[in-house]
């Protein structure tokens, strides 16, 4: 076979093989790459990597279970919609000024990320600022960040961008 024919033929075969295994699927949230039937959130992975290298989280704190601020967040969540909310277990908490993001798991409810704001010395849940459910096939952090930012536009962008789920439910 002549070289002038072989190279274009090789390119055509490679494009055909590539196209038969990989496709792009438009969905409500964004686009997914489908590789042999497996949906992959490539854009979410890229966004996560970008934020991990560019975001400054020095003003965002993560209180520990023994701290009063952590316990205050836990009590606010447990008393939000009893009796189901009483089983709340916090996987992680992020705070920035008067704002809090808590990653929570329950016995009988879906996992959640809850937005709280300090008002009159007490943490109060922001009703529109609750993400609940599973995120597969999406990368959890970008999906939840986008949702919470739309629902609670006043939340500090630094807090949203520093949120990175820790629980098994979102990873």
DAQUIHU-V184530 format. One record per residue. N is the residue number from 1. NEAR is the number of other ideal C-beta (glycine too) atoms within 8 Angstrom. Layout:
N;NEAR  N;NEAR
This chain:
1;5  2;5  3;6  4;6  5;8  6;9  7;8  8;8  9;9  10;8  11;8  12;8  13;8  14;8  15;8  16;8  17;8  18;8  19;8  20;5  21;7  22;7  23;6  24;7  25;9  26;4  27;7  28;2  29;6  30;8  31;9  32;12  33;12  34;12  35;8  36;5  37;4  38;6  39;8  40;10  41;14  42;9  43;9  44;13  45;10  46;8  47;10  48;11  49;8  50;8  51;9  52;8  53;6  54;5  55;9  56;5  57;8  58;4  59;7  60;11  61;7  62;8  63;9  64;6  65;6  66;4  67;8  68;5  69;9  70;13  71;9  72;10  73;15  74;10  75;8  76;13  77;15  78;11  79;8  80;9  81;4  82;8  83;4  84;10  85;13  86;8  87;10  88;11  89;7  90;13  91;10  92;10  93;13  94;13  95;13  96;11  97;5  98;5  99;13  100;12  101;15  102;13  103;15  104;13  105;10  106;13  107;5  108;5  109;10  110;7  111;14  112;12  113;15  114;12  115;15  116;16  117;10  118;10  119;7  120;3  121;4  122;8  123;10  124;9  125;12  126;11  127;5  128;6  129;12  130;11  131;8  132;8  133;6  134;7  135;9  136;4  137;6  138;11  139;11  140;10  141;12  142;13  143;13  144;14  145;11  146;9  147;9  148;16  149;11  150;6  151;9  152;10  153;6  154;3  155;13  156;8  157;7  158;12  159;14  160;12  161;10  162;11  163;13  164;6  165;14  166;8  167;11  168;4  169;9  170;13  171;7
